[in-house]
Amino acid sequence: MLPSAHPEVDLHEQSPLNLAFVGDGVYELLVRQRLVERTRMQPGALHAAAVRYVSARGQCQALELFKDQLSGEELAVLRRGQNASKATVSKHATAQQYRASTGVEALFGWLYLRGENARIQQLFELVWQGLEQIAPPETSAQPKP
């Protein structure tokens, strides 16, 4: 489970990129935890599997899995994150994927800083189940019992 957050600055005053900074760590921790809990992969394979979820492309796919489940306030945070993305993008992602991933990270950061860990878990379950149905990690052939 995620530790509790106690922000001293009003979250409405935070830049969406600051929220994305926190959300990137939250999202990656959830992915790493899930992979270690459910597979017997070596560290190199764990990293390769994690990139599938934590990359701009993976987070763009994740957004499609839960976007319809978001409240109006959550959608507003998501849009702020998408609109705040830098013009420069990775060579492995399109501008649209990069903006979507920044929005996802901003949303997860905002939820975390608000102490809404249950909501984070709910959204992450939608992501995990949805992406596992599309294409499970190739290196997880031996799940833990």
Contact map, one row per residue, 1 for C-alpha under 8 A:
1110000000000000000000000000000000000000000000000000000000000000000000000000000000000000000000000000000000000000000010000000000000000000000000000
1111000000000000000000000100000000000000000000000000000000000000000000000000000000000000000000000000000000000000000010000000000000000000000000000
1111100000000000000000000000000000000000000000000000000000000000000000000000000000000000000000000000000000000000000000000000000000000000000000000
0111110000000000000000000000000000000000000000000000000000000000000000000000000000000000000000000000000000000001001000000000000000000000000000000
0011111000000000000000000000000000000000000000000000000000000000000000000000000000000000000000000000000000000001111000000000000000000000000000000
0001111100000000000000000000000000000000000000000000000000000000000000000000000000000000000000000000000000000000111000000000000000000000000000000
0000111111100000000000000000000000000000000000000000000000000000000000000000000000000000000000000000000000000000110000000000000000000000000000000
0000011111000000000000000000000000000000000000000000000000000000000000000000000000000000000000000000000000000000000000000000000000000000000000000
0000001111101100000000000000000000000000000000000000000000000000000000000000000000000000000000000000000000000000000000000000000000000000000000000
0000001111111100000000000000000000000000000000000000000000000000000000000000000000000000000000000000000000000000000000000000000000000000000000000
0000001011111100000000000000000000000000000000000000000000000000000000000000000000000000000000000000000000000100100000000000000000000000000000000
0000000001111100000000000000000000000000000000000000000000000000000000000000000000000000000000000000000000000000000000000000000000000000000000000
0000000011111110000000000000000000000000000000000000000000000000000000000000000000000000000000000000000000000000000000000000000000000000000000000
0000000011111111011000000000000000000000000000000000000000000000000000000000000000000000000000000000000000000000000000000000000000000000000000000
0000000000001111111000000000000000000000000000000000000000000000000000000000000000000000000000000000000000000000000000000000000000000000000000000
0000000000000111111100000000000000000000000000000000000000000000000000000000100110010000000000000000000001000000000000000000000000000000000000000
0000000000000011111110000000000000000000000000000000000000000000000000000000000010011000000000000000010001000000000000000000000000000000000000000
0000000000000111111111000000000000000000000000000000000000000000000000000000000000000000000000000000000001000000000000000000000000000000000000000
0000000000000111111111100000000000000000000000000000000000000000000000000000000000000000000000000000000011111100000000000000000000000000000000000
0000000000000001111111110000000000000000000000000000000000000000000000000000000010000000000000000000011111111000000000000000000000000000000000000
0000000000000000111111111000000000000000000000000000000000000000000000000000000000000000000000000000000011001000000000000000000000000000000000000
0000000000000000011111111100000000000000000000000000000000000000000000000000000000000000000000000000000011011000000000000000000000000000000000000
0000000000000000001111111110000000000000000000000000000000000000000000000000000000000000000000000000000111111101000000000000000000000000000000000
0000000000000000000111111111000000000000000000000000000000000000000000000000000000000000000000000000000011011000000000000000000000000000000000000
0000000000000000000011111111100000000000000000000000000000000000000000000000000000000000000000000000000000000000000000000000000000000000000000000
0100000000000000000001111111110000000000000000000000000000000000000000000000000000000000000000000000000000011001000000000000000000000000000000000
0000000000000000000000111111111000000000000000000000010000000000000000000000000000000000000000000000000010010000000000000000000000000000000000000
0000000000000000000000011111111100000000000000000100010000000000000000000000000000000000000000000000000000000000000000000000000000000000000000000
0000000000000000000000001111111110000000000000000000000000000000000000000000000000000000000000000000000000000000000000000000000000000000000000000
0000000000000000000000000111111111000000000000000000000000000000000000000000000000000000000000000000000000000000000000000001000000000000000000000
0000000000000000000000000011111111100000000000000100110000000000000000000000000000000000000000000000000000000000000000000000000000000000000000000
0000000000000000000000000001111111110000000001000100000000000000000000000000000000000000000000000000000000000000000000000000000000000000000000000
0000000000000000000000000000111111111000000000000000000000000000000000000000000000000000000000000000000000000000000000000000000000000000000000000
0000000000000000000000000000011111111100000000000000000000000000000000000000000000000000000000000000000000000000000000000000000000000000000000000
0000000000000000000000000000001111111110000001001100000000000000000000000000000000000000000000000000000000000000000000000000000000000000000000000
0000000000000000000000000000000111111111100001000000000000000000000000000000000000000000000000000000000000000000000000000000000000000000000000000
0000000000000000000000000000000011111110000000000000000000000000000000000000000000000000000000000000000000000000000000000000000000000000000000010
0000000000000000000000000000000001111111000000000000000000000000000000000000000000000000000000000000000000000000000000000000000000000000000000110
0000000000000000000000000000000000111111100000000000000000000000000000000000000000000000000000000000000000000000000000000000000000000000000111110
0000000000000000000000000000000000010111110000000000000000000000000000000000000000000000000000000000000000000000000000000000000000000000000101110
0000000000000000000000000000000000010011111111000000000000000000000000000000000000000000000000000000000000000000000000000000000000000000001100000
0000000000000000000000000000000000000001111111000000000000000000000000000000000000000000000000000000000000000000000000000000000000000000000000000
0000000000000000000000000000000000000000111111100000000000000000000000000000000000000000000000000000000000000000000000000000000000000000000000000
0000000000000000000000000000000000000000111111110000000000000000000000000000000000000000000000000000000000000000000000000000000000000000000000000
0000000000000000000000000000000000000000111111111000000000000000000000000000000000000000000000000000000000000000000000000000000000000000001000000
0000000000000000000000000000000100110000111111111100000000000000000000000000000000000000000000000000000000000000000000000000000000000000000000000
0000000000000000000000000000000000000000001111111110000000000000000000000000000000000000000000000000000000000000000000000000000000000000000000000
0000000000000000000000000000000000000000000111111111000000000000000000000000000000000000000000000000000000000000000000000000000000000000000000000
0000000000000000000000000000000000100000000011111111100000000000000000000000000000000000000000000000000000000000000000000000000000000000101000000
0000000000000000000000000001001100100000000001111111110000000000000000000000000000000000000000000000000000000000000000000000000000000000000000000
0000000000000000000000000000000000000000000000111111111001000000000000000000000000000000000000000000000000000000000000000000000000000000000000000
0000000000000000000000000000000000000000000000011111111011000000000000000000000000000000000000000000000000000000000000000000000000000000000000000
0000000000000000000000000000001000000000000000001111111011100100000000000000000000000000000000000000000000000000000000000000000000000000000000000
0000000000000000000000000011001000000000000000000111111101100000000000000000000000000000000000000000000000000000000000000000000000000000000000000
0000000000000000000000000000000000000000000000000011111111100000000000000000000000000000000000000000100000000000000000000000000000000000000000000
0000000000000000000000000000000000000000000000000000011111110000000000000000000000000000000010001101110000000000000000000000000000000000000000000
0000000000000000000000000000000000000000000000000001101111111000000000000000000000000000000010001100100000000000000000000000000000000000000000000
0000000000000000000000000000000000000000000000000011111111111100000000000000000000000000000000000000000000000000000000000000000000000000000000000
0000000000000000000000000000000000000000000000000000111111111110000000000000000000000000000000001001100100000000000000000000000000000000000000000
0000000000000000000000000000000000000000000000000000000111111111000000000000000000000000000000001101100100000000000000000000000000000000000000000
0000000000000000000000000000000000000000000000000000000011111111100000000000000000000000000000000000000000000000000000000000000000100000000000000
0000000000000000000000000000000000000000000000000000100001111111110000000000000000000000000000000000000000000000000000000000001001100000000000000
0000000000000000000000000000000000000000000000000000000000111111111000000000000000000000000000000001100100000000000000000000001000000000000000000
0000000000000000000000000000000000000000000000000000000000011111111100000000000000000000000000000000000000000000000000000000000000000000000000000
0000000000000000000000000000000000000000000000000000000000001111111100000000000000000000000000000000000000000000000000000000011001000000000000000
0000000000000000000000000000000000000000000000000000000000000111111111000000000000000000000000000000000000000000000000000010011000000000000000000
0000000000000000000000000000000000000000000000000000000000000011111111000010000000000000000000000000000000000000000000000000000000000000000000000
0000000000000000000000000000000000000000000000000000000000000001111111000000000000000000000000000000000000000000000000000000000000000000000000000
0000000000000000000000000000000000000000000000000000000000000000011111100000000000000000000000000000000000000000000000000000000000000000000000000
0000000000000000000000000000000000000000000000000000000000000000011111111110000000000000000000000000000000000000000000000000000000000000000000000
0000000000000000000000000000000000000000000000000000000000000000000011111110000000000000000000000000000000000000000000000000000000000000000000000
0000000000000000000000000000000000000000000000000000000000000000000001111111000000000000000000000000000000000000000000000000000000000000000000000
0000000000000000000000000000000000000000000000000000000000000000000001111111100000000000000000000000000000000000000000000000000000000000000000000
0000000000000000000000000000000000000000000000000000000000000000000001111111110000000000000000000000000000100000000000000000000000000000000000000
0000000000000000000000000000000000000000000000000000000000000000001001111111111000000000000000000000000000000000000000000000000000000000000000000
0000000000000000000000000000000000000000000000000000000000000000000000011111111100000000000000000000000000000000000000000000000000000000000000000
0000000000000001000000000000000000000000000000000000000000000000000000001111111110000000000000000000001001100100000000000000000000000000000000000
0000000000000000000000000000000000000000000000000000000000000000000000000111111111000000000000000000001101100000000000000000000000000000000000000
0000000000000000000000000000000000000000000000000000000000000000000000000011111111100000000000000000001000000000000000000000000000000000000000000
0000000000000001000000000000000000000000000000000000000000000000000000000001111111110000000000000000001000000000000000000000000000000000000000000
0000000000000001100100000000000000000000000000000000000000000000000000000000111111111000000000000010011111100000000000000000000000000000000000000
0000000000000000000000000000000000000000000000000000000000000000000000000000011111111000000000000011111000000000000000000000000000000000000000000
0000000000000000000000000000000000000000000000000000000000000000000000000000001111111000000000000010001000000000000000000000000000000000000000000
0000000000000001100000000000000000000000000000000000000000000000000000000000000111111100000000000010010000000000000000000000000000000000000000000
0000000000000000100000000000000000000000000000000000000000000000000000000000000011111110000000000110010000000000000000000000000000000000000000000
0000000000000000000000000000000000000000000000000000000000000000000000000000000000011111100000000000000000000000000000000000000000000000000000000
0000000000000000000000000000000000000000000000000000000000000000000000000000000000001111100000100000000000000000000000000000000000000000000000000
0000000000000000000000000000000000000000000000000000000000000000000000000000000000000111110000100000000000000000000000000000000000000000000000000
0000000000000000000000000000000000000000000000000000000000000000000000000000000000000111111011100100000000000000000000000000000000000000000000000
0000000000000000000000000000000000000000000000000000000000000000000000000000000000000001111111000100000000000000000000000000000000000000000000000
0000000000000000000000000000000000000000000000000000000000000000000000000000000000000000111111000000000000000000000000000000000000000000000000000
0000000000000000000000000000000000000000000000000000000000000000000000000000000000000000011111000000000000000000000000000000000000000000000000000
0000000000000000000000000000000000000000000000000000000110000000000000000000000000000000111111101100000000000000000000000000000000000000000000000
0000000000000000000000000000000000000000000000000000000000000000000000000000000000000000111111111100000000000000000000000000000000000000000000000
0000000000000000000000000000000000000000000000000000000000000000000000000000000000000011100011111110000000000000000000000000000000000000000000000
0000000000000000000000000000000000000000000000000000000000000000000000000000000000000000000001111111000000000000000000000000000000000000000000000
0000000000000000000000000000000000000000000000000000000110110000000000000000000000000000000011111111100000000000000000000000000000000000000000000
0000000000000000000000000000000000000000000000000000000110010000000000000000000000001000110011111111110000000000000000000000000000000000000000000
0000000000000000000000000000000000000000000000000000000000000000000000000000000011111000000000111111111000000000000000000000000000000000000000000
0000000000000000000000000000000000000000000000000000000100110010000000000000000001000000000000011111111100000000000000000000000000000000000000000
0000000000000000000000000000000000000000000000000000001110110010000000000000000001000000000000001111111110000000000000000000000000000000000000000
0000000000000000100100000000000000000000000000000000000100000000000000000000000011011000000000000111111111000000000000000000000000000000000000000
0000000000000000000100000000000000000000000000000000000000000000000000000000111111100000000000000011111111100000000000000000000000000000000000000
0000000000000000000100100000000000000000000000000000000000110010000000000000010010000000000000000001111111110000000000000000000000000000000000000
0000000000000000001111110010000000000000000000000000000000000000000000000000000010000000000000000000111111111000000000000000000000000000000000000
0000000000000001111111110000000000000000000000000000000000000000000000000000110010000000000000000000011111111100000000000000000000000000000000000
0000000000000000001100100000000000000000000000000000000000000000000000000100110010000000000000000000001111111110000000000000000000000000000000000
0000000000000000001101110110000000000000000000000000000000000000000000000000000000000000000000000000000111111111000000010000000000000000000000000
0000000000000000001111110100000000000000000000000000000000000000000000000000000000000000000000000000000011111111100000000000000000000000000000000
0000000000100000001000100000000000000000000000000000000000000000000000000000100000000000000000000000000001111111110000000000000000000000000000000
0000000000000000000000000000000000000000000000000000000000000000000000000000000000000000000000000000000000111111111110110000000000000000000000000
0001100000000000000000100100000000000000000000000000000000000000000000000000000000000000000000000000000000011111111110010000000000000000000000000
0000111000100000000000000000000000000000000000000000000000000000000000000000000000000000000000000000000000001111111100000000000000000000000000000
0000111000000000000000000000000000000000000000000000000000000000000000000000000000000000000000000000000000000111111100000000000000000000000000000
0001110000000000000000000000000000000000000000000000000000000000000000000000000000000000000000000000000000000011111110000000000000000000000000000
0000000000000000000000000000000000000000000000000000000000000000000000000000000000000000000000000000000000000011111111110000000000000000000000000
1100000000000000000000000000000000000000000000000000000000000000000000000000000000000000000000000000000000000011001111111000000000000000000000000
0000000000000000000000000000000000000000000000000000000000000000000000000000000000000000000000000000000000000000000111111100000000000000000000000
0000000000000000000000000000000000000000000000000000000000000000000000000000000000000000000000000000000000000010000111111110000000000000000000000
0000000000000000000000000000000000000000000000000000000000000000000000000000000000000000000000000000000000010011000111111111000000000000000000000
0000000000000000000000000000000000000000000000000000000000000000000000000000000000000000000000000000000000000000000011111111100000000000000000000
0000000000000000000000000000000000000000000000000000000000000000000000000000000000000000000000000000000000000000000001111111110000000000000000000
0000000000000000000000000000000000000000000000000000000000000000010000000000000000000000000000000000000000000000000000111111111000000000000000000
0000000000000000000000000000010000000000000000000000000000000000000000000000000000000000000000000000000000000000000000011111111100000000000000000
0000000000000000000000000000000000000000000000000000000000000000000000000000000000000000000000000000000000000000000000001111111110000000000000000
0000000000000000000000000000000000000000000000000000000000000000110000000000000000000000000000000000000000000000000000000111111111000000000000000
0000000000000000000000000000000000000000000000000000000000000110110000000000000000000000000000000000000000000000000000000011111111100000000000000
0000000000000000000000000000000000000000000000000000000000000000000000000000000000000000000000000000000000000000000000000001111111110000000000000
0000000000000000000000000000000000000000000000000000000000000000000000000000000000000000000000000000000000000000000000000000111111111000000000000
0000000000000000000000000000000000000000000000000000000000000100100000000000000000000000000000000000000000000000000000000000011111111100000000000
0000000000000000000000000000000000000000000000000000000000001100000000000000000000000000000000000000000000000000000000000000001111111111000000000
0000000000000000000000000000000000000000000000000000000000000000000000000000000000000000000000000000000000000000000000000000000111111111100000000
0000000000000000000000000000000000000000000000000000000000000000000000000000000000000000000000000000000000000000000000000000000011111111000000000
0000000000000000000000000000000000000000000000000000000000000000000000000000000000000000000000000000000000000000000000000000000001111111000000000
0000000000000000000000000000000000000000000000000000000000000000000000000000000000000000000000000000000000000000000000000000000000111111100000000
0000000000000000000000000000000000000000000000000000000000000000000000000000000000000000000000000000000000000000000000000000000000111111110100000
0000000000000000000000000000000000000000000000001000000000000000000000000000000000000000000000000000000000000000000000000000000000010011111100000
0000000000000000000000000000000000000000000000000000000000000000000000000000000000000000000000000000000000000000000000000000000000000001111110000
0000000000000000000000000000000000000000100010001000000000000000000000000000000000000000000000000000000000000000000000000000000000000000111110000
0000000000000000000000000000000000000011100000000000000000000000000000000000000000000000000000000000000000000000000000000000000000000001111111100
0000000000000000000000000000000000000010000000000000000000000000000000000000000000000000000000000000000000000000000000000000000000000000011111100
0000000000000000000000000000000000000011000000000000000000000000000000000000000000000000000000000000000000000000000000000000000000000000000111110
0000000000000000000000000000000000000111000000000000000000000000000000000000000000000000000000000000000000000000000000000000000000000000000111111
0000000000000000000000000000000000001111000000000000000000000000000000000000000000000000000000000000000000000000000000000000000000000000000001111
0000000000000000000000000000000000000000000000000000000000000000000000000000000000000000000000000000000000000000000000000000000000000000000000111
